[in-house]
Amino acid sequence: MLAAALRHGIVLPYSCKNGSCASCRCRLVTGRVSYPFNPPEALSVDEIAGGDILACQAVPVDDVELQAREIEQIADIPVRTLPARVEAMERFTPQVMGLRLKLPRSARLQFLAGQYIDILLPGGKRRAFSIASPPSQSDFLELHIKHIDGGGFTGHVFENMQLKEILRLQGPLGTFFVRRHSNRPIIMMGGGTGFAPLKSMIEELIEAGDKRPIELFWGVSQRQDLYASDLIRHWQQELEHLRFHPALTEPGPDWSGFTGLVHEAVLNTFADLSEFDIYMSGPPAMVHAARLAFLDAGAQAEHLFYDSFDFAPDVSIKTEPARV
């Protein structure tokens, strides 16, 4: 149903496209749907019984009517297929590589901060990555790529990729972006390379002169995984309203910051989340746990936005995580 809506220019919220993040959840008003595999894991039995469906997985059995939220801001941004040249490679950590992709002079990619692209691979396979650079830097795209054991494309990036290599990409995709019309303070929470789309968002807000308070939470395993710490310190020198809250699950003896899961760091800092716009980016387990906990802490569903990175179950289309 999501694919049909997008074909007809109806832009519904979505992220993972495999039923694990619940970004595309909507209400079935009339009609029936089925799921080609199992019921999506992101919906509980009670939610399904109450009429909730996931548009990315649901297939209509007959005529249906949905109650859904349409994203108007991105409806007019075209999805394009473009070549891109590998202009720079920087190993942020032993497991994270930064890529800078040069776009053709005659073809720039219009996107919103927070969206992602698909790298098109042989055999119809796709590999999706969030864009880490802001939309204003229209001549190139920055990607943050985590090495995955056994991952064909990520293995190539870390072992064989060469400068000037040509890739094919398609985008922009996704409905994760900053709601610029809001004046609410912002919480941004990333897990691992889920920092990438948040970087794009923050740099766009900086360029726009947006003065809303930003609370940035970044959860990783070890201190060395905070690969953008210097950049964040630079942001803080320019922005009095930006605060940074790192969270480590495997801290060393010299660590004095928060220890534990990153969504727990948010709850440890703010008992009441009712006044915030909240943006979350990272693994499905993080997003799922945080969504439930944040709603219990007063967060409003309409002000909770998230992008979920996951392994795709359909190996004929994707064989690696959606975005890491």
C-alpha positions in Angstrom: 0.0 0.0 0.0 2.9 2.4 0.7 4.4 1.7 -2.7 1.0 2.4 -4.4 0.6 5.6 -2.5 4.1 6.9 -3.4 3.5 6.0 -7.1 0.5 8.3 -7.0 2.3 11.2 -5.3 0.7 10.5 -1.9 3.7 10.8 0.5 3.0 8.8 3.7 5.5 8.6 6.6 7.9 5.7 6.2 11.4 4.6 7.0 12.6 1.0 7.1 10.1 -0.5 4.6 10.2 -3.9 6.2 7.8 -3.6 9.1 10.1 -3.1 12.0 10.0 0.6 12.8 6.2 1.6 12.6 6.9 4.9 10.9 4.2 4.1 8.4 1.5 3.0 10.9 -2.0 4.2 10.0 -5.6 3.3 10.8 -7.7 1.0 8.6 -11.1 2.6 8.5 -12.9 0.2 6.0 -11.8 -2.9 4.1 -9.3 -5.6 4.8 -5.6 -6.1 4.4 -3.2 -9.1 4.5 0.5 -9.4 5.1 2.6 -11.5 2.6 4.8 -12.9 5.4 4.1 -12.7 9.1 2.2 -9.9 10.8 4.7 -7.0 11.3 6.7 -7.2 14.5 6.3 -3.4 15.1 2.6 -3.8 15.8 1.2 -5.5 18.9 -1.7 -7.9 18.8 -3.9 -5.2 20.5 -2.8 -2.6 17.9 -3.7 -4.9 15.1 -7.0 -5.7 16.7 -7.7 -2.0 17.0 -7.3 -1.4 13.3 -3.7 -0.3 13.1 -1.7 -1.4 10.0 1.7 -0.8 8.6 1.4 0.6 5.0 4.8 -0.8 4.0 3.7 -4.4 4.5 -0.1 -4.4 4.2 -1.6 -5.6 0.9 -5.3 -4.7 0.3 -7.7 -7.6 0.0 -10.5 -5.4 -1.2 -11.2 -1.7 -1.4 -9.8 0.1 1.7 -10.1 3.5 3.3 -7.2 4.6 5.5 -6.8 7.3 8.1 -3.2 8.4 7.6 -0.9 11.5 7.9 0.4 12.8 4.5 3.7 14.5 4.4 3.2 17.5 2.1 6.6 19.0 2.4 8.4 16.4 0.3 5.6 15.6 -2.1 7.2 17.8 -4.8 10.8 16.6 -4.4 11.6 14.2 -7.3 13.2 10.9 -6.7 16.2 10.7 -9.1 18.7 8.1 -10.2 22.1 9.6 -10.5 25.8 8.5 -10.8 28.2 9.7 -8.1 32.0 9.6 -7.9 33.8 8.7 -4.7 35.7 11.8 -4.0 37.0 11.2 -0.5 37.2 8.4 2.1 37.9 8.9 5.8 38.0 6.1 8.3 36.3 7.7 11.4 36.8 4.5 13.5 38.0 1.0 12.7 34.4 0.2 11.9 33.0 3.4 10.5 34.0 5.0 7.1 33.0 8.4 5.9 32.4 8.7 2.1 32.1 11.9 0.2 30.3 11.4 -3.1 30.6 14.0 -5.9 27.4 14.5 -7.9 27.4 15.5 -11.7 27.6 19.2 -12.4 24.4 19.0 -14.4 22.4 17.1 -11.8 22.1 18.0 -8.2 20.0 16.1 -5.6 17.3 18.1 -3.9 16.5 16.6 -0.4 15.5 17.4 3.1 17.9 17.0 6.0 17.3 13.6 7.5 16.4 11.7 4.3 18.4 8.9 2.8 19.5 7.4 -0.6 19.7 3.9 -2.0 23.0 2.8 -3.5 22.0 0.6 -6.5 24.0 -2.6 -6.8 24.1 -5.4 -9.4 21.3 -7.9 -9.5 18.7 -5.3 -8.4 20.0 -5.1 -4.9 20.0 -1.8 -3.0 21.9 -0.5 0.0 20.4 2.5 1.9 22.3 5.2 3.7 21.2 8.4 5.5 22.7 11.6 4.1 25.0 13.2 6.6 25.6 16.5 4.7 23.1 19.4 4.7 21.0 20.1 1.7 22.9 23.4 1.1 26.0 21.5 0.0 24.4 20.4 -3.2 27.5 19.3 -5.1 28.3 16.3 -2.9 26.8 13.8 -0.4 28.3 12.6 2.8 27.6 9.1 4.1 28.7 7.4 7.3 29.1 3.6 6.6 29.5 1.0 9.4 31.3 -2.2 8.4 29.1 -5.3 8.7 30.6 -8.7 9.0 29.7 -10.6 5.8 28.2 -7.5 4.2 29.0 -7.4 0.5 28.9 -3.7 0.0 30.3 -2.6 3.3 33.1 -5.1 2.8 33.8 -3.6 -0.5 33.9 -0.1 1.0 36.4 -1.0 3.6 38.6 -3.4 1.6 38.5 -2.6 -2.1 36.8 0.8 -2.8 39.0 3.2 -4.7 38.8 7.0 -5.1 37.0 8.1 -8.3 34.9 4.9 -8.3 31.5 5.5 -9.8 28.4 4.5 -7.9 24.7 4.7 -8.8 22.2 6.1 -6.3 18.5 6.8 -6.1 16.9 9.3 -3.8 16.0 11.1 -1.8 13.9 8.7 0.2 12.2 8.6 3.6 10.0 11.0 5.6 12.5 11.8 8.4 13.2 15.5 8.4 13.1 18.5 10.6 9.7 20.1 11.0 10.8 23.7 10.5 7.4 25.2 11.2 7.6 24.2 14.9 8.9 26.4 17.7 9.2 23.6 20.2 12.6 22.7 21.8 14.2 19.7 20.1 15.6 16.4 21.4 17.7 14.5 18.8 18.8 10.9 19.7 21.0 8.7 17.6 22.4 5.3 18.0 25.8 4.5 16.3 25.8 5.9 12.8 22.3 7.0 13.4 24.2 10.2 14.1 24.4 10.8 10.3 20.9 12.2 9.6 21.0 14.2 12.8 24.2 15.8 11.7 22.5 16.9 8.5 19.5 18.3 10.5 21.6 20.2 12.9 23.8 21.8 10.2 20.6 22.8 8.4 19.3 24.4 11.6 22.6 26.2 12.1 22.5 27.6 8.6 18.9 28.7 9.0 19.7 30.6 12.2 17.2 28.5 14.1 17.5 29.3 17.8 15.4 26.5 19.3 17.2 24.6 22.1 18.7 21.3 20.9 19.5 18.4 23.2 21.7 16.0 21.3 21.9 12.4 22.7 24.3 10.0 21.0 24.6 6.4 22.2 27.6 4.2 21.2 29.6 1.3 22.8 32.9 2.9 23.6 34.3 6.4 23.7 36.3 6.0 20.5 32.9 5.4 18.7 32.0 9.1 19.2 33.7 9.9 16.0 32.3 13.4 15.6 33.1 14.7 19.0 35.4 17.5 17.6 32.6 18.6 15.3 30.1 18.7 18.1 32.4 20.8 20.2 32.7 23.2 17.3 28.9 23.4 17.1 28.7 24.1 20.8 31.1 27.0 20.5 28.8 28.6 18.0 25.5 27.6 19.5 24.7 28.4 23.1 21.4 26.5 22.8 23.0 23.1 21.8 23.8 20.6 24.6 25.5 17.3 24.0 24.8 14.1 26.0 26.9 11.1 25.0 26.0 7.6 26.4 28.2 4.6 26.5 27.3 1.0 27.1 30.9 -0.2 27.4 32.7 2.7 29.2 36.3 2.7 30.2 37.5 3.5 33.7 38.0 7.2 32.8 34.4 7.7 31.7 32.4 10.1 33.8 29.4 10.6 31.5 26.2 8.5 31.3 26.5 4.8 31.2 23.7 2.8 29.7 21.3 2.9 26.7 20.9 6.2 25.0 17.1 6.5 25.5 17.7 5.9 29.2 20.0 9.0 29.1 17.1 11.0 27.7 14.8 9.9 30.5 17.5 10.5 33.1 17.8 14.1 31.8 14.1 14.9 31.3 11.3 13.4 33.3 8.6 15.1 31.2 8.9 15.0 27.4 5.6 16.7 26.6 7.1 19.9 25.3 9.6 18.5 22.9 9.9 17.6 19.2 11.8 14.3 19.4 13.9 12.9 16.5 15.3 9.4 16.8 17.6 7.6 14.4 19.2 4.2 14.9 18.5 0.4 15.3 14.9 -0.8 15.5 15.3 -2.1 19.0 16.5 1.4 20.2 13.6 3.1 18.4 11.0 0.7 19.6 12.1 0.8 23.2 12.5 4.6 23.1 9.1 5.2 21.5 7.2 3.3 24.2 9.2 4.8 27.0 9.0 8.4 25.7 5.2 8.1 25.2 5.0 7.0 28.8 7.1 10.1 29.8 4.6 12.4 28.1 5.9 12.7 24.6 3.2 13.4 22.1 2.9 10.9 19.2 2.5 13.7 16.6 5.8 15.2 17.8 7.8 12.0 17.7 9.8 11.3 14.5 12.1 8.5 13.8 14.2 6.7 11.3 15.0 3.0 11.9 18.0 1.1 10.6 17.5 -2.7 10.1 18.4 -5.8 8.3 16.0 -6.3 5.4 14.2 -9.6 5.4 13.9 -9.8 1.6 17.4 -10.8 0.5 16.5 -10.6 -3.2 16.2 -6.8 -2.7 18.5 -6.0 0.2 21.1 -8.2 1.8 22.5 -5.8 4.4 21.2 -3.4 7.0 19.0 -0.6 5.7 21.1 2.2 7.1 24.1 1.9 9.3 
